[in-house]
């Protein structure tokens, strides 16, 4: 192509440039730029070649983050049950959620979606009892898989409930529905099978806590009452082995947490092509332990990062999760080289896309969706190509996000706040949750 023709073509595109562009698909580009057309990345290179377009000075452009396990409708949950053993915490949270209706969940999920965009997250895997997250992401412009949870022991009732909860939502190229048999102790194998039969992406909480292992192996402990309510019996096996024995570890399953897994179970996950959503802060806060991240990666398991919900993590800011992933991986291995900042950035972008089974996200390269975040590097420059990824991970966070784009469309800009009415809805929901006494939710089945 003649140089003049190429120049005219490049100028016709929307161009964004910054001191650094971190494509993830390739090495960092100093004084870099990306060219965007029709929601896709057309070119990635130097600003000298592509032009400056909209220039972000003292900043880096990175692929939008992928939060692969989040409860968007959790903004009223902060601190509920903090310090309780896992089984007791789960019961308390479930009981307090009984005061919420669909309007509450929709408002809460919209605030959760705002928090994600404000932190530079452009793709989420939301898990909720309803399709509130799907509606909220569609409204906010987030790319999403919205998993609706299934519980208990009646597959026909589970399918009917799923259809009722998702009625009225029309999936799109940006927001798709998924299904989540909640866990091995709250949904029977028959209900898990129903989830797979729906032909949608599947996610579940798996091997999260010692309480879960105690119930699935011995039928005892703090989760025994929850399981009895759900009609789930102990398998006599650990969670991963139980799922494997039932033929329920299948390619594409996104298993959240996987803290309580040994070498054999990691092999089962890898051999079954099951992906893992790693949530280090929530795992730590609930006293569940530190997941074997390095071992999972070395076994070839696809791993992404998730914040979980505000009932177990202090924020929906995935940058905090990146730093926790680095710190905990090094602590577990007693090795400062166990995970680098650049490794964590890949987990939160390309790794998350792979774990969630999504194409065209997680990297800045031609034909990919133009999903990206702009991170201020004020007070951090100058940097080198070998240090910039680690530096961005070290300082990244909501307070440094200048802008977030999804499909080339500006979805968040610094200073933007959620609607006042939504914040009042969160306060009202929180007030009712705190005031409500525990219910008979987990009493014996009637």
Beta strands, then each sheet from edge to edge (+ up, - down):
strand 1: 14-22
strand 2: 29-37
strand 3: 40-46
strand 4: 54-63
strand 5: 65-70
strand 6: 121-128
strand 7: 143-150
strand 8: 175-181
strand 9: 201-206
strand 10: 254-257
strand 11: 275-278
strand 12: 303-305
strand 13: 372-376
strand 14: 401-406
strand 15: 409-413
sheet 1: 3+ 2- 1+ 4+ 13- 14+ 15-
sheet 2: 5+ 6+ 7+ 8+ 9+ 10+ 11+ 12+
end
